[in-house]
């Protein structure tokens, strides 16, 4: 990288830190992207001239609102709602809603920034956004969740629309919450606007495969990364962190490919089952009972439950971090590598810390960053938008085929681009460069906006 470009990147990053104080996750996401962009900036001086990177780092709009609701005891509760429209160069804002007590504006900005690159990389006509709230869905009754969602949508509805901004789910937001949110949108606007939100139940406008798409997609991506190295997945051992929607369907697809998945987790601890996890039990606990993963141990006596603990100490060939950001640090990465791990495919957003990523890259193992490996979820949301726009409903097989093709294309684009820019096998660089170039072409075409 030449000196001028290096200095420019440093100065952009300094500005981001200065203008967005107290948002370390956002800083981390920006740094991870811009430090891989040197070679592309050298090739495209027009990006600097038109300040493409500076513009991409500044969200187009940020909405923060009060979400008041009443709990079952009649007490008034106040939460904070967010929706950040990061970039709409390639299509309407698109990205999920996260309901989790840790959510701050900085969290939503990191996720929205990542989403812009991910969505561009998916090849679908969608911009990048994210939203959510610091609402904690844990231990809330169905009535409380419904009242919260209704209050949240009572403000959000005026900012979204099928051609403007299309939310979906993320941590803490599944089909049930999407139902409450869509119901309230329909009621307020007097419009059955299916394309305004994705992740709907297939019973009322949702796409088949959307529920499975992020987890399946992360496995399809892992399969592609191994394929270029001539390695087959069958017979391998995997560890999948998390036990939410992404983790469950990653486990399902891994098992279908003959991989033995021995561990999964929730925020309280992890389960290790030497016989391979029983997915029916996990689905029963998490999807039906909305319980804790510790309940697994009482049913499968050979398994062990470790409260707290680090799931990455469990030896495996393939690791799929599918829980949350920064869940896999440098030390965990070292342990995985020392235990013989050959591939990491991220189902979550930014689950590996920068130190962890470096360990994987130095060790030469296949490392698929979330914005590439988990793009199957949002890509299938875009397929849901297509079906809604044409008032059509596709079969599971047809939609899954499309998802597989999309993941194969994402892998190929990252792989080839990394090679083209002299960073072979660096999927982080490949993903960032492909995403940037697609967004930049549109931004340049639109002028200074
Ligand atoms: N929350 C998901 C993601 O991180 C999906 C977003 C969507 O489907 O719009 O990509």
Boltz pocket constraint, residues with backbone or C-beta under 6 A from the ligand:
constraints:
  - pocket:
      binder: B
      contacts: [[A, 94], [A, 95], [A, 96], [A, 97], [A, 166], [A, 167], [A, 168], [A, 169], [A, 170], [A, 171], [A, 198], [A, 349], [A, 374], [A, 375], [A, 377], [A, 378], [A, 379], [A, 381]]
      max_distance: 6.0
